[in-house]
Amino acid sequence: MSRARIAVDAMGGDHAPQEIVAGALLAAAEFDAQIILVGDEARVRPLLRGPGADKITVVHAPEAIAMDTSPSVALRSCERTSLGVAVALVKQGEADAVVSAGNSGAFLAVALIKLRPIEGISRPAIATVWPALNGPTVLLDSGANVDCRPEWLVQFAIMGSAYAKSVLGVAQPRVGVLSVGEERSKGNQLVLETARLLETAPVRFIGNVEGGDLFHNVADVIVTDGFVGNVVLKAGEGMFADLARVMRDTLLGGNFLTKVGTAMLAPALKRLRRRFDYETYGGAPLLGLRGNCIVTHGRAGRNALKHAIGAAAQEVNQDVVGKITELIAPHLAPT
């Protein structure tokens, strides 16, 4: 198997290009992948120093898409931007995947137009991996489609199952639809109709799941519309961040015995933090397109970028696009 070629938007994100390049260097030292940094060469090239630098190539793109640029404006001006050029490399077959910490709305718009959806897929979806207690859970859509149709959620279920099986190693992923109760009669019209369609879909449907189930791996794949999914995602991220802050202030601000106990627990606390830190998972795959796309946080640092590049390489090596295509083609038609 040839090495995965990962195009990285070097100018996208709050800390670009410094943290993006630093993350690429970490990834080059750890993963067996060809990394292509796309951005202003005059700013990117001087940062390529140290281990892994010789394994990274640079493709010049003179402009960048600002974080507050609207998707429509970004699409019209993408040809000279780092994001547009990175996606174009995938379209042209010169890269196998693209990673960006930049404007997610612009990323979705550019990737949708340039790469096009897989036949039978109506809309791509952002899949986020949740570090649940009994194993990870994939939630989609996490923000790509605010308003959804039931048949789109069925497609999300098929895409999420393919991802959980090929990347997370789940032999028979359990699929649930996010609702306000476990009973099949609970939920709005979208949930009720989606559940009805999932009964005959080529997935292992287990019924409705509730918000608290996200943290217990009741299902391996949970589907919802992008509005609810994004609210849930950001609420979860905020909760984890605030809990970490409270724990730090409580443990470090205590008396002498508390501080001694904290020092003894330090290795376990570090493992706990890594398990629930979004940077460990790096980025979220944008599933349903004819190319591998990984979206990561605008505030992502070098470790998050490293893991996002690793996730992109794994998605390429496991042929997630091919597996989704294989699953969706016999069962669904474009709408």
N, C-alpha and C positions, 0 to 999 in steps of 0.2 A: 504494500500500500504506500503510495507517495505521500509526502508530508502535506498536511492541510495548509493552504495559503490563506492567510487572514489579513484582510485590509482593515486598517484601523484609522478612524477619523482623528487625526492628531490635533485638530484645532477645535474639537467639540468638547464642551464641558466647562465648568466653573474654574477648573485649575489647569486648563490647556495652555500651552503644550507641555509644560514641565511634568505634571503628574502622568499625563498620557504616555509620554516617552519613557518615563521611569517605570511605569507599569509594563510597557512593551519590553523593556530590558529584562525585567524580572521574568516575564513570560518566556522570552527567548532562552533564558538560562535554565528554565524548568521544563518547558514543553517542547515536543518534537514537532514544531510548526514553522512555516515560513511567514514572517511578519512583515507587512508592507505598511509603513507609516505614510499617510497621505496628508500633506499640509504645506505650509510655507517653508520651503527648504532652508531659507536663510535663518529661520527660527528653530527649526527642528534639528538640522544637522549638528549644530554645536552641542546639543544635549545628548547626543549619542556617544557616550563615553563609558568605558568599563566593560565587564563581562557581558557577552551577548550582543554587543554592538555590531560585531562582524556578521551576525546572522540576520540583520535587519536591513531592508532596503527602504529608500525614500522615493515617493512619487510626488512631484511638486504640484500643488494646487494653491494659487495665489490668494484666494479669498476664503472666508469662513461665514457660516450662517449663525447669526446672533441667536441667543436663547429666547429672545422675545419676538423673533420674526415669525409672521404668520405662515402657515403651511403653503398657502397659495403664492405668497411672495417668494418663499424659499424655493418653490418648485420652478418658478419662472427664471430664477437666477442661479440655479444649482450647477450649471455646467462647469463653472470655474471654482466652485467651492470644494473644500476638503470632503464634505459629506457626499456631494454629488459625484465627485470623481471616484471616491471609495466604492459607492454603490455601482457605478459604471464598470469598475474593474470586475465585479461579480457578473454583471450582465454580459460582459465581453469574454468571460471565461478566463480572465487573468488572475482571479482570486476566487476562492471557494466560499468565503464568508466575509461579512463586514461587521465591525464592532464600532459603536459610537456612544459617547456620553453626552452628545450634544442635544439640540432641540428635538425632543421625541416626536412632536407633531410633524416637524419637517422631515424627520427620518421616515416616518410612516408614509407620508405623502410621496416622497421621492422614491422610496423602495416599491411602493404600490404601482407607481407609473412605470418605473424602469424594469422591474423584475416581473410584474404581473402575478396574479394569483394562480395557484395550481388549479387545473381543470376540475370543476366540481366544487371548488371553494368560493363562496360568495364574498367573504371578508377575512382578512388576516386577523389574528388575535395575539395579544401580548400574554405570554404564559409566565407566571412567576412561581418560583419554587419556594414553598414554605417549610421551615425547619420544624416540623411537627414532632411530638414526643416519641411516636412509634415509627418514625420514618417520614421522609419528605412528602409533601402534598403539592400537586400542581394546580394552581388557580388560573383560570382563563374564562373570560377576557379580563385583563387587569387595566384596561383603559383605552384600547384602540377604537372601540365602537360603543358610543354612549347609548344609542338606541339600537335594539336588536330584534330580530325575528326568531321565532322558535327554531326554525330550520337552521339558522346560523349557530345557535347553541348546540345543536346536534353535531354540526360540523366541528365546533370547538371540542366537543367530547371525543370525536374521532382523532383530531389532531393531538389533543392532550394525551390520549391513550397511546398513540404512536410514540410520543416523546417520552412518556413514563416507561414504556417498554424498552425502547432502544437506548435511552441515555441514563435513566435511573435504574434500569435492570429489574423492573417489576414484571413478572411473567404474565399475569392477567390483571391489569389495572382495574380497580373498582372505580366506577364513575358515579358521582352524585350531582344533583342540581341544588344550588344554594337557595334556601327558602326560610320562611319564618317558623317552620315546624317540621318535624319528621313525618307526620301523617301525610299521606298522598293527597288528601283534600286541601291541605294548607298551601297558600301561595297566591300570587296574582295570576292574571291570565297567561302571561309569558311563561311562568314556572309550570303551570298546569298543562299547557299545551306542549312545552318542551319535554316534560316527564312522559306524556303520552307517546311522543315520537321516539323517545329514547328506549321505550320498551321493545321496539323492533329494530333499533340501530345495531350495527356491528360492534357493540361495546358491552362490557359487563356492568350494566346499570343496576345500582342498588337502591335508588330512590332519593328522597329529599335528605339533605343534610343542613344543619344549622351553623351559625357563625362560629360557635365554640368548637365545632368539629374540625375547624381548620388546624387546630393545634394538637389534635389527637390522632390524625391519620385514620379517621373513620372511612375516608375515601382517598384513593390515590390521585384522582382527578376530580376537581370541582368546577362546574361551569356556572357562569352567570353573565349578565350583560356588563359592558365596560364601565358604566356609571357606578353600579354597585361594587364591581370588582376593584375599581380604583379607590373608592372611599374605604373599602375594607383594607386594601393594601396600605394606604397611607395611615389609617388608624392603627394598624398593626405595627408599622415601622415607628410611629410616634410613641406607642406604648412601650416597645422594646427600648427605645432611646431614653425615655423618661425613667423606666425601671432601672436601667443601668446607672443613670445619674443618681437616683435615690439610693441605690445600693452603695455606690462609691462614697457619697456624702455621709451615709450612715456608718459605714465601716471605717472610713478614714477619719471621721470626725468624732469617734467614740473615745473612751478612756484607754488607758494603757493596755488592759487585758483584751479589749476589743481589737486594738491594733495588732497585738501579738497573735490573736486568733486569726485575724485577717491575713497576716503574713504566712501562717501555716496553711491557710486555705488557698493561697495565691495560685498554685498550679491548677487546682480544680476550678477556680473562678475563671482562669484564662481559657480553659477548655470549654466552659459554659458559654463564655463570650463568643468564642469562635463558632460554636454550634448555632447560635442564634444571631450572628452578625451577618447583615445582608452582604457585606464584602466577601464573605466566604463563598457565596453563590455567584457573585460577580455581576451577572446581568440576566436579563429576561429575554428568551427567544421570541422573535416575532414570527409566529408560525402561520403557514398557509401560502407563502410566496414561493416562487421558483428560484429560490436562493436563500442561503442561511444568513439571518440577520439577528444580531444580539444588541438589545437596548440596555444601557446601564445608566445609573444615576448621574445627573448633571454635576453633583457634588462628589462624584466618585474619586477616590485617591488611587495611588499606584497599586495597592493590593487588590482593590476591586477590579481595576483594569486587567491585572494579571489573571484573575479568575475568570473574567469575561472572555478573554482571549482563549483560555483553557476550555471554557464552555463552548465557544465557537468551534474549536478544533474537534472537540468530542462530537458535536452535532454533525460536523462534516464526516468524520470517521465512521459514525453510526448510520450515515445516510438517512437522516430524519426526513428530508424532503422526499426521497424515494419511497420511504415507508408510508408517509402520509398519502402520497400519490397512489400507492398500491391499495391502501385501505379505502380511499374515498371514491376512486373511479367506478367500481361496480355498483355503488349504492346511491350516489348523489349526482344530481345534475345542477348546473349553474342556475341561479334564480335572478 
